[in-house]
Amino acid sequence: MQRLERLMAISETLRRAAPRAVSSRRLADDFGVSARTIERDLAALRSSGLPLYSETGRNGGAVSLDQMGNVMVTLKPSEVMALLTAVQAAGPSMPFADSGATAVNRILDSLPSQTRVMTEQLRDRTRTHEEVGDPVRRRVRRSVEEAVRRQVVVNLDYEDRDGNETTRAVDAVGFVRQPDGWFLIGWCYVRAAGRMFRLDRITRANLTRRPCAHHDVDATLGWVPAGTRRP
């Protein structure tokens, strides 16, 4: 098999296996070449713009982001820079901040060498401020993220602006960004009404297995916060 044919075959193998990882050893066995040759082939595929990333560990290997025939996207340095800046500027309190950082790293790993160099040059010329104020507790943020993603009830310990602490069962509906921080939009069973809970005031968040009732994000509060829109 010629190298070009092998590269195309490797790409198709990874695409069909996604989101499962395929090890270099397995690819080497399938195509009758050495693991080192496969590593060079994977590097060539990444350089050509194929969206691949690597997973470490016992079951690690190469994973294709081009699943089920999705169109591969080639980004310009300015477009990559816009994504990097947005994730960095949003800060670690942003919902799904960890996933954002992982996505950025995968994008950087998949860039052709020339695009990556130009992107790094733009990064050297750009600065963002560190997050101001008390950061959201990481464990709390992750629990609330999962509650919204799974659409389950979450039990919150919440401290209001006056320092009063309450415990509430809340339908996790969604998130909203306001000038003073990120909020969980929820249906509070204690108040029997829609409420916004500032993430940095949640001191504890425990997931339950109880499904949320269905709520329209914009109708939960009975009003729509000014200047908000879907990302």
N, C-alpha and C positions, 0 to 999 in steps of 0.2 A: 504494500500500500504506500503510495506517495504521501509526502508530508502534508500537502494541502488537503488531500482526501482524509487523512487521519485527523487533521484539525477540525474539519467539518463534522466528522463522525464523533469526535470527542464532544464538540459543542452540542450535538443532538443528543448524545448519551446523557450529558449533564442536564439538559433541558427537560428530558423525559423523566429523569430521576427526581427533579426538584419538587418539593423543598428538601428532600433527603440529600445528604452529602455522599459523594463518591470518592473513595480513597485513590491515591496515586497508584498504589499497588494493584488495586482491582483494574484500573484503566490500563496499567502496564500489561497485566495478564490478558486482558481482552484484546489488546492491539499488538501483542507480541513484541513489545519494546521494553527498555529499562525504565525504572521509576524516574531516573534522572532525565530521560528523554521526555517523559510525560510532564515533569515540572517545567522543562523548557517550552513545551507546547502550551501549557496553561499560561505561562508568562506571555507568550506570543498572543494568545487569545485575549488576555487582559489589555495588552498594548494596542490591540486592534479595536478596542472599545467594547468587547463583549462583557456584559455585566456579571462578573464572577466574584465571589468572595470565598475565603477559606474559613473552615471551622476546625478548631483544635480539639484534642482529646482522643479517646479510644475510638469513637465513631466519627471522627472528623474527616475532612476532605474538602474537595471543591464543590461549591453549590452555585447553580445558575439562577440568576434573577429573571431570566427570560423564560417564564413558565407558560405552558399551554399556548404557545405561539404568540405571546405578547410582543409588541413592537419594541425593539431596543431603542433607547434614547441616547443620543450623543449630545452632551452638554458643552457649551462654550465656557471658557474660564470665568467670564462675568456672571454667567448663570450659576455656576458652582459657587462662586463667591457670594452671590445673593443668598443662597441656601445656608452657607456657613455662617454668614453674618446674622441671618434671622435666628438660627438655632442658638448662637452664642449670645445674642442680645436678649433673647427671651429669658435666659438664665435657668438655673437648676430647679426653680420652683414651677416652671411650666409643666403642665400635664404631659406625660409621655416624653419627658426630657431625656431619660436614659435611651429610649428608642430613637430619639432624634440624634443623639450622639453616635449611636451605632450606625444609623443610616448614613450619617456624614462620613464615617470611617469607611463604610462599604463603597460609597461613591468615590472617595479619594483613591481607594485601592483599585477601582476599576478604570481609572482615567488613563488614557494614553499618555506616554511620557511627556510629550510636548505640552499637552493641556495641563498636566499636573505642574510642570515647571512654571507656566504662565500664571496658574492659580496661586502657587506659592509666592510669586512676586507680588500679586495683588494682596495676599494676606499680610505680607511684610509692610504694606502701606496702609493698613486698616487697623483701627483700635476700637474696642467696645468697653463700656463701663462694667465693672463687677456689679452684681445684684445689690441693691440698697435695701436695708431693713433686715428683719429676721427671716432666714430662709425657711421654706416649708420642710417639715420633717420628712426625710426620704421614705421612711417606712409608711408614714401616713399617706404621702402622695401616691406611693405604689398601690396601697390598699384601695384608695379612692379611684385611681385609674382602673383597677380591676373591677370595682363595683360598677363603674360606668360601662366598661367594655362588656361585662357579663350581664349587665342589667339585673343586678340583685340588690337587696336591701343591705345597707351598711349601718352599723351601730357607731355613732360618733360621740366622743367627749369633746364638747365645744366650749370655748371661753369667749364671751362677748366683749364688746369694747369697754365695758365697765368692770371687767374681771370676773363676772359671774359665770360659773361653770354649770353646764347641764349635760345630760346624757340623752341622746335622741336616736330613734330608728328612722332612717331616711331612705326613700327611693332615690337612687343615684341616677339622675336624669341626664346631666351634661355639665359642660364647663363654660365659663364666660370670663373674659379678661376685662378688668376695670382699671381705672387710673391708679388705684391703691392696691392692686394685686389680682391674683387668680381666685376665682370662686367656684365652688360646686353648686350647681343648680339642683335642688332636691325637693322632694315632697316630704315634709316633716310630719310624722305621725303624731307627735306631741301637740303641734299647733294645728294639725289637720289643714295644712295650707302649704303652698309653695314658698320656699325660702332660699336665700343665697348664703352659703357658708364660706367665709374666707379661709383659704387653705392653711394659712399660717396660724390661724386660731384653732385649728383642729388639733387637739393634743393626743387623741387616740382614734383609730379607725379599725374596726373589726368587720370582716366580710361575713355574711350569712349565706345560706343556701336558698333563701326565700326570694323568689322572683319578684321584680318590681311590677307594680301595676303600670299599664301603658300611659305615658304622659307625652304630650307634645312639648318640645323644648321651649318654644316661644309662648305657649299658653300656661305653662306650669305656674309662673309667678303672677299671672293675670295682667302683666305689663311687660314690655320689652325694654331692657336697658338701652339707653340712648347710644347711638353710634356703633352698635354691634352688628356684625355680619358673619356669615359662614366663611371659614377659612378656605 
